[in-house]
């Protein structure tokens, strides 16, 4: 192999190893907006929620005598949509602006998840809510949930403001463990972030779509 060919080969290898430029952020935001506005978001959301409803029915029908079943929901982008805020503030789901929005208790209902909630209530399966919202938002959260007729809740767990962990996973998995320690078996856990679902203490996990923001 002569030196010229060798040099060209090295250059090609180096070019292939170079990191590609990430997709333009503005284009990604446009794509997320189109995904929401086109109806594809709600359609895919509905598929996951219906899968969860089918599993709930199956699991209740096949429960063992004396078994204490429970279901766990996240809140934001699960039971409630913050789309007006996300659209207005260019997908900046960060404090303190988001806390002001959540404090106004104007988040929209997400009907497919609410249908799952109503099914659990009808089947007499206790519902627990575990959210990354802080305790200062408890009253506003309860008020917003009441507005969308989510009133039969066995427990509402809010993330402590002084939580030393960067990730929400230790808090959420710890809350599920606390529910399990009360004798419940969590048959399904549903949320829009993988951090809502990781850490165990749930029989089945259902991940709802959310390309709008990421919570570690």
N, C-alpha and C positions, 0 to 999 in steps of 0.2 A: 504494500500500500504506500503510494507516494505521499509526501507531506501535504500537498494541496487537498487530496482526498481526505486525509486524516483530519485536517483542519475543518473541512466542511462537515465531516461527521460529528466532531466535537461540538461545533456550533449548533448543529441540528439537535443534538442531545440536550445541550444547555437550554435551547429555546423551548424544548418540550418539557423541561423540568421547571421552567419559570412559572410562577403562580399567575393564573389568569385574573384579569380585573373582574371584581364582583359585578353583578348586574346592577345597572344604574338604579339608585334608590327611588328617584322620582318615578321611573317606570314600574318599579315594584309596587309603589303606592297606587299608581293608576290601575294596575292589575288587581290589587286588593279591592279597590273601589268598584271596579267592574264586576268582580266576583260577587260582591255583596248586592249590588244594584241589579244584576242580571237575574237574581233568584237562585243561582247555583249554590250559594252559601246556605240558604234556608233549606233547599232541597237535600243537600248532603247532611245538614244538621238533622233533618227529619228522619233520614235513613238510620242514623245512629240511634236517635231517640226511640224509633220504632223497634230496632233490634233489642234495645234495653227493655222495652215494654214486653216484648215476646219472652225474653228471658225471665223477667219478673213473674209473669203468669205461669210459666213452666215451673219455676222454682217454688212458688207458693203451692201449686198443685201437687208437687212432690215433696213437700216439707214433711219432716218427721214430727211425731207427737211431742209437744213441749218445746219445740225448737223456736227460739226467739230470733226472728228474722228482722233485718233492718236494711235501709238503703241510705246512701250518702250522696248528697249533691254539693257541688260547688255552686257559687252564686253568679258571679260576673261572667257574661258570655256563656252561661249555662241556663240558669233560670231567668236572668235579667240581661238585657242588651244595653251596652253603653254606646251604641252607634252614633247618636247625635254628638256626643262629646268627641269621639274618635274622629268623626268627619270634620268637626269645627277646629280641632287642635292638631290636625295632620298626624293622627295616630300616636300622639304623645301621651301614652297612658302612664303618667308619672306624677308624683306628689310635687307641690301641694295642689296643683290645679285639679287633679282627679279627685282628691278628697273633698274639694269644694263642690264638685259636680255630684259625687256620691251623697254628700250631705244634703243635697236638695231633693233627694229621693225621687228622681224623675226618670230612672232607668226603665227601658221598655220591657214588656214581657216577651219571652221566647216561648211561643205556644207549644211546640213539640215537647219541650222539656216539662212544661206545666202539665201537659196531658199525662206524662209519665208520673209526675208528682200526684196527680189526682187518682191515677190508677193504683198507686201504692196506698193512698189513703183509703180508697174503696176496698182494697184487699186487706186492710187493717195491718199494714206493714209500717212500723214506725219510720219516720223520716228524720234524718239528721242533716244539718247544713254545716259545712266547714269552709270558711272563707279567709282569704288573705287580708280582708278589711280589718282595720284596727278597732278596738273596743270603743273609741270615741265616736264611731259611726254606728253603734248598735241601734240607737233609737231610730236613726234615719233608715237603716237597713230593714228593721222590723216594719217601719211605716211603709217603705217601698214594697216589701213583700205582701203586706196587708192589702195594698192597692191592687195587686194582681191575684188576690185571693189565696196566697200561700200563708195559711194561718195555723195549720195543724202540724206543728213541728215539735219533735221530741227533744231536740237540742240544737243550739246554735253556737258554734265554736268560732271565735274571732281570734286572729293572730295577735299575740301580745305586742305592743308597741316596742317593748324592750327586747324582742327576740334577737339574740346575738348571731343567729345563723343568716348567712346571705341567702341561702336557698329556703324556699317555703316547705320543702319536703319534710324536714324533721318535725315541723309543727303539724302538718296535715296528717302524716303517718302516726304521730303521737296522739292526735285527736281520735283517729280511727282505733288505735290501740285502747284508748280510754273507753270508747264505746264497746269494744270487744270485751274489755274487762268487766263491763256491766252485765255480761252474759249474752249479748247480742251476737248474731252472726251476720256480718255485712255481706249481703248476697250480690249487691252491685254498687259500684262507685262510679259516678259520672262527672266529667269535667272537661274543660276546653284546653287545659294545659297538661303536659305529661307530668309536671310537678304536682298536679292534683291527684295523680293516680299512682305514683311510684311510692315504694316504701312498705308494701304489703298490707295485711289486715283487710282484705276484701276478696271475695270469691271470684268476681268478674269485674273487669274495668271496661268502661266505654268512653272513648276519646272523641269529643266533638270537634269539628273544624274551627280553627281560629288562626288565620294568617295575619291578623291585625296587630298583635303584640305578643311578646314572649315574657313569661315569668319563670325565673330559674327555680 
